[in-house]
Amino acid sequence: MNGFLFEHGFDLLYLNRVFASRTKFYEGPSRGQMLFGDALYGRRVDLLGGQTVEKKIKMILLLINYWHVDIAHQLLKSSAECEATLPDLANYFKIGRPRFLRRWKKSAISWLEKSLCVALHLRKHNQLAMDSDRSWPIR
């Protein structure tokens, strides 16, 4: 399926999997079996040239909604018509903090993620009967 969509101009943007343990049969730590998954695909930015301005703006807003702000920003900057139609949208992408604070935040988040990785590795599971990629942001 992924190959088919890629051949037709789509990229996988997000994948969420949901698992459930069979606690009726085994009460110990287990990832369980995958119940279902959600996949979000979007048209590749380099293939959006022939789209109308309205469709590009809708794509930008959907990307922002799903927190793919980097791709939304790329699409906005690659389309002068979109920038002209919604000039205030560029304000959404402005980063208000000074550069050194952004670096500090990135470093702090990196340290926190590494600490969580170690904690999750030691814990082995989230001790819930159901599990999802959203409940484990760090794999």
Z-matrix of the N, CA and C atoms (Angstrom, degrees):
N
C 1 1.437
C 2 1.536 1 110.35
N 3 1.325 2 116.35 1 -45.15
C 4 1.463 3 119.90 2 -179.26
C 5 1.526 4 110.79 3 -61.03
N 6 1.328 5 117.19 4 -42.16
C 7 1.462 6 121.32 5 178.56
C 8 1.516 7 111.94 6 -62.29
N 9 1.310 8 116.40 7 -41.72
C 10 1.461 9 121.50 8 178.81
C 11 1.525 10 110.82 9 -61.40
N 12 1.332 11 116.19 10 -47.37
C 13 1.470 12 119.79 11 -179.48
C 14 1.526 13 111.15 12 -66.03
N 15 1.341 14 117.15 13 -39.46
C 16 1.464 15 119.85 14 178.23
C 17 1.526 16 110.72 15 -62.50
N 18 1.322 17 116.94 16 -42.69
C 19 1.472 18 120.76 17 178.45
C 20 1.528 19 111.97 18 -62.33
N 21 1.338 20 116.76 19 -25.50
C 22 1.457 21 121.03 20 -179.82
C 23 1.525 22 112.67 21 -99.31
N 24 1.345 23 116.68 22 18.69
C 25 1.458 24 121.11 23 170.81
C 26 1.511 25 117.06 24 90.07
N 27 1.337 26 118.06 25 21.92
C 28 1.460 27 120.81 26 179.88
C 29 1.519 28 110.19 27 -116.66
N 30 1.334 29 115.91 28 148.78
C 31 1.457 30 122.84 29 174.33
C 32 1.518 31 109.02 30 -117.26
N 33 1.335 32 115.73 31 147.65
C 34 1.454 33 120.71 32 174.38
C 35 1.522 34 107.95 33 -76.14
N 36 1.329 35 116.93 34 120.52
C 37 1.457 36 121.75 35 -178.70
C 38 1.524 37 111.98 36 -98.07
N 39 1.316 38 116.67 37 -33.78
C 40 1.466 39 119.25 38 -174.94
C 41 1.529 40 109.39 39 -156.01
N 42 1.326 41 115.72 40 145.33
C 43 1.459 42 121.40 41 177.66
C 44 1.521 43 107.88 42 -138.35
N 45 1.318 44 117.06 43 125.89
C 46 1.461 45 122.90 44 176.66
C 47 1.524 46 108.32 45 -124.04
N 48 1.317 47 115.77 46 126.61
C 49 1.463 48 120.65 47 179.02
C 50 1.529 49 108.93 48 -113.93
N 51 1.326 50 117.31 49 144.02
C 52 1.465 51 122.29 50 179.05
C 53 1.526 52 108.33 51 -121.36
N 54 1.325 53 115.04 52 129.78
C 55 1.465 54 122.27 53 -177.57
C 56 1.520 55 110.08 54 -117.84
N 57 1.318 56 117.39 55 155.18
C 58 1.467 57 122.64 56 172.95
C 59 1.519 58 108.71 57 -138.31
N 60 1.330 59 114.91 58 136.31
C 61 1.466 60 120.60 59 176.94
C 62 1.512 61 109.65 60 -87.51
N 63 1.294 62 115.37 61 150.52
C 64 1.468 63 120.91 62 176.96
C 65 1.524 64 107.65 63 -91.91
N 66 1.333 65 115.41 64 74.41
C 67 1.465 66 120.55 65 -175.52
C 68 1.520 67 112.65 66 -66.78
N 69 1.312 68 117.02 67 -17.21
C 70 1.472 69 120.40 68 176.87
C 71 1.534 70 110.29 69 -66.11
N 72 1.337 71 116.36 70 -30.96
C 73 1.457 72 121.43 71 -176.28
C 74 1.522 73 113.32 72 -102.43
N 75 1.336 74 116.33 73 -28.36
C 76 1.465 75 120.11 74 -176.33
C 77 1.520 76 108.52 75 -148.96
N 78 1.342 77 116.56 76 122.30
C 79 1.457 78 119.98 77 -175.66
C 80 1.525 79 113.14 78 -98.65
N 81 1.305 80 117.69 79 0.42
C 82 1.463 81 120.37 80 179.76
C 83 1.521 82 111.48 81 -80.44
N 84 1.328 83 115.29 82 177.70
C 85 1.466 84 119.15 83 -179.99
C 86 1.527 85 111.84 84 -65.37
N 87 1.318 86 115.77 85 130.78
C 88 1.450 87 121.27 86 -179.49
C 89 1.522 88 108.62 87 -157.63
N 90 1.309 89 117.17 88 143.56
C 91 1.461 90 120.38 89 175.21
C 92 1.519 91 110.19 90 -70.08
N 93 1.302 92 117.26 91 -36.78
C 94 1.458 93 121.00 92 -178.93
C 95 1.518 94 111.56 93 89.91
N 96 1.320 95 114.89 94 -169.11
C 97 1.457 96 120.82 95 -177.56
C 98 1.529 97 108.99 96 -106.48
N 99 1.308 98 114.50 97 149.13
C 100 1.453 99 119.21 98 179.91
C 101 1.530 100 109.38 99 -71.96
N 102 1.340 101 115.65 100 125.30
C 103 1.461 102 121.12 101 178.17
C 104 1.518 103 110.71 102 -86.33
N 105 1.327 104 115.45 103 -48.14
C 106 1.457 105 120.04 104 179.01
C 107 1.514 106 108.47 105 -162.42
N 108 1.291 107 115.36 106 170.78
C 109 1.457 108 121.00 107 178.12
C 110 1.520 109 110.60 108 -145.65
N 111 1.292 110 115.40 109 152.63
C 112 1.462 111 121.97 110 176.04
C 113 1.522 112 107.99 111 -114.21
N 114 1.307 113 115.78 112 133.47
C 115 1.463 114 120.90 113 176.64
C 116 1.522 115 108.38 114 -123.67
N 117 1.314 116 115.85 115 132.93
C 118 1.460 117 121.11 116 178.03
C 119 1.524 118 108.12 117 -112.71
N 120 1.317 119 115.74 118 119.23
C 121 1.460 120 122.33 119 178.16
C 122 1.518 121 108.67 120 -112.18
N 123 1.306 122 115.68 121 149.13
C 124 1.460 123 121.31 122 176.14
C 125 1.515 124 110.24 123 -139.84
N 126 1.311 125 115.61 124 151.46
C 127 1.468 126 121.76 125 177.99
C 128 1.529 127 108.73 126 -62.72
N 129 1.319 128 116.89 127 137.14
C 130 1.461 129 120.71 128 178.56
C 131 1.523 130 109.82 129 -65.07
N 132 1.322 131 116.12 130 138.82
C 133 1.464 132 122.73 131 -175.91
C 134 1.528 133 111.17 132 -59.34
N 135 1.328 134 116.96 133 -38.19
C 136 1.462 135 119.32 134 -178.05
C 137 1.525 136 112.50 135 -67.78
N 138 1.339 137 117.94 136 -11.43
C 139 1.459 138 121.28 137 179.52
C 140 1.525 139 113.07 138 -104.64
N 141 1.314 140 117.30 139 7.93
C 142 1.462 141 120.81 140 -177.17
C 143 1.527 142 112.86 141 -93.04
N 144 1.310 143 117.97 142 5.19
C 145 1.463 144 121.44 143 -177.53
C 146 1.512 145 114.47 144 -57.30
N 147 1.313 146 118.65 145 -36.86
C 148 1.454 147 121.74 146 -177.11
C 149 1.522 148 114.30 147 -86.00
N 150 1.332 149 117.63 148 -1.85
C 151 1.462 150 121.11 149 -178.61
C 152 1.527 151 111.35 150 -76.54
N 153 1.323 152 116.37 151 155.52
C 154 1.467 153 120.66 152 176.56
C 155 1.524 154 109.04 153 -72.00
N 156 1.316 155 115.67 154 161.24
C 157 1.458 156 121.13 155 178.53
C 158 1.530 157 109.79 156 -60.35
N 159 1.310 158 116.11 157 -39.51
C 160 1.465 159 120.14 158 -179.77
C 161 1.527 160 111.19 159 -60.87
N 162 1.322 161 117.53 160 -43.31
C 163 1.468 162 120.75 161 179.14
C 164 1.521 163 111.38 162 -67.55
N 165 1.327 164 116.96 163 -37.56
C 166 1.466 165 119.71 164 178.08
C 167 1.528 166 110.76 165 -64.80
N 168 1.336 167 116.16 166 -41.30
C 169 1.465 168 119.63 167 179.42
C 170 1.527 169 110.22 168 -65.21
N 171 1.322 170 117.42 169 -40.65
C 172 1.462 171 120.82 170 176.72
C 173 1.528 172 110.50 171 -60.92
N 174 1.327 173 115.83 172 -41.75
C 175 1.467 174 120.32 173 178.49
C 176 1.526 175 110.39 174 -63.13
N 177 1.327 176 117.24 175 -43.52
C 178 1.467 177 121.08 176 178.88
C 179 1.525 178 110.08 177 -59.70
N 180 1.317 179 117.24 178 -46.03
C 181 1.462 180 121.04 179 -178.81
C 182 1.529 181 112.07 180 -66.43
N 183 1.327 182 117.19 181 -38.31
C 184 1.462 183 119.97 182 175.93
C 185 1.530 184 111.36 183 -65.44
N 186 1.319 185 116.49 184 -41.28
C 187 1.464 186 120.04 185 178.15
C 188 1.520 187 110.92 186 -62.06
N 189 1.327 188 116.98 187 -41.50
C 190 1.463 189 120.43 188 177.20
C 191 1.524 190 109.73 189 -63.67
N 192 1.319 191 116.76 190 -42.72
C 193 1.463 192 121.17 191 -179.78
C 194 1.525 193 111.79 192 -59.61
N 195 1.323 194 117.43 193 -39.00
C 196 1.462 195 121.36 194 178.54
C 197 1.525 196 112.60 195 -89.92
N 198 1.315 197 116.70 196 11.27
C 199 1.466 198 125.26 197 174.52
C 200 1.537 199 113.66 198 65.76
N 201 1.320 200 116.01 199 31.04
C 202 1.464 201 121.40 200 171.59
C 203 1.531 202 107.25 201 -100.15
N 204 1.326 203 113.74 202 61.92
C 205 1.461 204 121.65 203 -172.63
C 206 1.520 205 111.07 204 -66.01
N 207 1.321 206 117.87 205 -32.85
C 208 1.459 207 120.72 206 -179.66
C 209 1.527 208 111.54 207 -63.25
N 210 1.325 209 116.59 208 -43.62
C 211 1.466 210 119.86 209 179.52
C 212 1.527 211 110.05 210 -70.72
N 213 1.343 212 116.77 211 -38.43
C 214 1.466 213 120.58 212 177.91
C 215 1.526 214 110.59 213 -60.90
N 216 1.320 215 116.52 214 -42.00
C 217 1.467 216 121.14 215 179.09
C 218 1.529 217 110.70 216 -65.25
N 219 1.332 218 116.23 217 -42.26
C 220 1.463 219 120.55 218 177.87
C 221 1.528 220 110.71 219 -60.01
N 222 1.328 221 116.23 220 -43.78
C 223 1.464 222 120.27 221 -179.88
C 224 1.519 223 111.39 222 -66.02
N 225 1.317 224 117.51 223 -41.14
C 226 1.464 225 120.48 224 178.93
C 227 1.526 226 110.48 225 -63.23
N 228 1.327 227 116.59 226 -44.58
C 229 1.470 228 120.31 227 -178.01
C 230 1.527 229 112.44 228 -70.71
N 231 1.335 230 116.86 229 -23.16
C 232 1.464 231 119.05 230 -179.83
C 233 1.524 232 112.56 231 -87.01
N 234 1.329 233 117.41 232 -1.62
C 235 1.454 234 120.99 233 -177.78
C 236 1.531 235 110.14 234 -129.53
N 237 1.319 236 116.09 235 101.85
C 238 1.469 237 120.40 236 179.13
C 239 1.529 238 110.76 237 -62.64
N 240 1.342 239 116.69 238 -32.01
C 241 1.475 240 119.89 239 179.63
C 242 1.529 241 111.08 240 -64.53
N 243 1.322 242 117.18 241 -40.07
C 244 1.463 243 120.59 242 178.97
C 245 1.526 244 110.38 243 -66.26
N 246 1.318 245 116.08 244 -42.99
C 247 1.467 246 119.35 245 178.54
C 248 1.526 247 111.01 246 -62.31
N 249 1.326 248 116.71 247 -38.33
C 250 1.461 249 120.42 248 179.62
C 251 1.527 250 111.54 249 -71.17
N 252 1.332 251 117.09 250 -35.54
C 253 1.462 252 121.08 251 -178.33
C 254 1.529 253 111.55 252 -71.99
N 255 1.322 254 116.61 253 -40.99
C 256 1.468 255 121.68 254 179.66
C 257 1.530 256 110.17 255 -125.80
N 258 1.336 257 117.64 256 73.55
C 259 1.468 258 119.08 257 -176.28
C 260 1.523 259 113.57 258 -63.38
N 261 1.333 260 118.14 259 -28.89
C 262 1.470 261 120.69 260 -178.98
C 263 1.530 262 112.88 261 -73.34
N 264 1.320 263 117.27 262 -16.78
C 265 1.456 264 120.06 263 -179.42
C 266 1.528 265 111.63 264 -63.32
N 267 1.310 266 117.53 265 -28.93
C 268 1.469 267 121.07 266 178.51
C 269 1.524 268 111.36 267 -60.78
N 270 1.342 269 117.51 268 -27.97
C 271 1.468 270 120.73 269 178.52
C 272 1.524 271 111.91 270 -64.60
N 273 1.325 272 116.96 271 -27.09
C 274 1.466 273 120.55 272 179.22
C 275 1.526 274 111.04 273 -62.34
N 276 1.311 275 116.82 274 -32.50
C 277 1.467 276 120.78 275 -174.31
C 278 1.525 277 113.26 276 -89.96
N 279 1.318 278 118.00 277 -2.43
C 280 1.463 279 120.03 278 179.78
C 281 1.520 280 109.97 279 -70.97
N 282 1.306 281 114.26 280 137.87
C 283 1.457 282 120.92 281 179.57
C 284 1.523 283 106.70 282 -101.63
N 285 1.326 284 115.96 283 117.82
C 286 1.455 285 120.75 284 -171.85
C 287 1.511 286 115.95 285 -83.78
N 288 1.317 287 119.19 286 -20.33
C 289 1.460 288 120.49 287 -176.03
C 290 1.526 289 111.31 288 -86.19
N 291 1.328 290 116.08 289 149.01
C 292 1.472 291 118.78 290 175.11
C 293 1.531 292 110.51 291 -61.19
N 294 1.310 293 115.01 292 156.60
C 295 1.469 294 121.76 293 -175.50
C 296 1.526 295 112.83 294 -57.15
N 297 1.346 296 117.83 295 -41.23
C 298 1.466 297 119.12 296 -177.25
C 299 1.533 298 111.03 297 -66.46
N 300 1.352 299 118.04 298 -32.28
C 301 1.462 300 120.18 299 176.69
C 302 1.526 301 111.17 300 -70.18
N 303 1.326 302 116.52 301 -36.72
C 304 1.464 303 119.48 302 177.05
C 305 1.517 304 110.14 303 -63.51
N 306 1.349 305 117.13 304 -41.15
C 307 1.461 306 120.47 305 178.76
C 308 1.523 307 110.80 306 -65.83
N 309 1.356 308 116.51 307 -40.96
C 310 1.455 309 120.75 308 178.88
C 311 1.522 310 110.23 309 -62.56
N 312 1.345 311 116.71 310 -44.28
C 313 1.462 312 120.98 311 179.95
C 314 1.524 313 110.09 312 -62.54
N 315 1.330 314 116.70 313 -44.24
C 316 1.473 315 120.67 314 179.66
C 317 1.525 316 110.36 315 -61.13
N 318 1.333 317 116.73 316 -41.56
C 319 1.459 318 121.31 317 179.15
C 320 1.528 319 110.74 318 -65.83
N 321 1.334 320 116.80 319 -42.81
C 322 1.465 321 120.91 320 179.80
C 323 1.527 322 110.59 321 -64.48
N 324 1.316 323 116.95 322 -42.23
C 325 1.465 324 120.35 323 179.16
C 326 1.522 325 110.19 324 -65.21
N 327 1.320 326 117.20 325 -40.58
C 328 1.462 327 121.13 326 178.06
C 329 1.529 328 110.25 327 -60.75
N 330 1.325 329 117.08 328 -45.07
C 331 1.463 330 121.23 329 178.44
C 332 1.517 331 110.29 330 -62.08
N 333 1.332 332 117.16 331 -43.54
C 334 1.460 333 121.62 332 179.71
C 335 1.527 334 110.76 333 -63.67
N 336 1.332 335 117.60 334 -43.67
C 337 1.460 336 120.70 335 178.97
C 338 1.518 337 111.38 336 -61.80
N 339 1.334 338 117.29 337 -41.56
C 340 1.467 339 120.03 338 178.57
C 341 1.527 340 110.71 339 -64.64
N 342 1.338 341 116.52 340 -40.20
C 343 1.460 342 120.38 341 178.27
C 344 1.527 343 110.43 342 -64.02
N 345 1.327 344 116.66 343 -42.04
C 346 1.460 345 120.42 344 178.01
C 347 1.523 346 111.30 345 -64.37
N 348 1.329 347 116.58 346 -38.64
C 349 1.474 348 119.96 347 177.98
C 350 1.522 349 110.50 348 -59.01
N 351 1.314 350 116.28 349 -44.84
C 352 1.465 351 120.33 350 179.83
C 353 1.527 352 109.69 351 -64.48
N 354 1.337 353 116.28 352 -45.62
C 355 1.469 354 119.98 353 -179.77
C 356 1.518 355 111.28 354 -61.97
N 357 1.327 356 117.32 355 -44.09
C 358 1.464 357 120.42 356 179.46
C 359 1.524 358 111.52 357 -65.99
N 360 1.329 359 116.12 358 -37.26
C 361 1.464 360 119.50 359 178.36
C 362 1.533 361 110.14 360 -63.87
N 363 1.330 362 116.59 361 -42.02
C 364 1.458 363 120.01 362 179.73
C 365 1.527 364 111.65 363 -68.85
N 366 1.325 365 115.93 364 -34.62
C 367 1.467 366 120.96 365 -178.41
C 368 1.522 367 111.58 366 -78.52
N 369 1.298 368 118.45 367 -29.93
C 370 1.462 369 127.48 368 176.60
C 371 1.536 370 113.97 369 76.62
N 372 1.316 371 120.49 370 -29.06
C 373 1.451 372 121.62 371 -179.57
C 374 1.531 373 108.83 372 -158.81
N 375 1.329 374 116.78 373 171.89
C 376 1.461 375 119.90 374 -177.52
C 377 1.526 376 113.07 375 -93.51
N 378 1.315 377 117.89 376 6.51
C 379 1.461 378 125.50 377 176.17
C 380 1.525 379 112.85 378 60.20
N 381 1.313 380 117.68 379 26.93
C 382 1.455 381 122.45 380 175.66
C 383 1.528 382 108.84 381 -112.78
N 384 1.320 383 116.27 382 154.79
C 385 1.462 384 119.62 383 177.71
C 386 1.522 385 110.86 384 -71.14
N 387 1.347 386 116.83 385 -26.72
C 388 1.465 387 121.23 386 178.26
C 389 1.519 388 109.01 387 -119.36
N 390 1.298 389 115.83 388 148.42
C 391 1.451 390 121.88 389 -176.55
C 392 1.518 391 108.40 390 -141.65
N 393 1.319 392 116.99 391 148.09
C 394 1.456 393 120.55 392 177.07
C 395 1.516 394 108.70 393 -145.18
N 396 1.322 395 115.52 394 161.84
C 397 1.459 396 119.16 395 177.37
C 398 1.526 397 110.62 396 -60.79
N 399 1.309 398 117.84 397 -28.50
C 400 1.459 399 120.95 398 178.59
C 401 1.517 400 111.65 399 -69.40
N 402 1.335 401 117.95 400 -29.92
C 403 1.453 402 119.75 401 178.48
C 404 1.527 403 111.54 402 -82.36
N 405 1.314 404 117.37 403 -11.81
C 406 1.459 405 123.05 404 176.00
C 407 1.522 406 107.78 405 -124.79
N 408 1.314 407 118.83 406 78.90
C 409 1.461 408 119.24 407 -177.26
C 410 1.522 409 113.19 408 -64.97
N 411 1.316 410 116.39 409 -17.01
C 412 1.465 411 119.88 410 -179.17
C 413 1.514 412 107.34 411 -121.22
N 414 1.315 413 117.56 412 120.65
C 415 1.465 414 121.48 413 178.96
C 416 1.505 415 109.53 414 -111.19
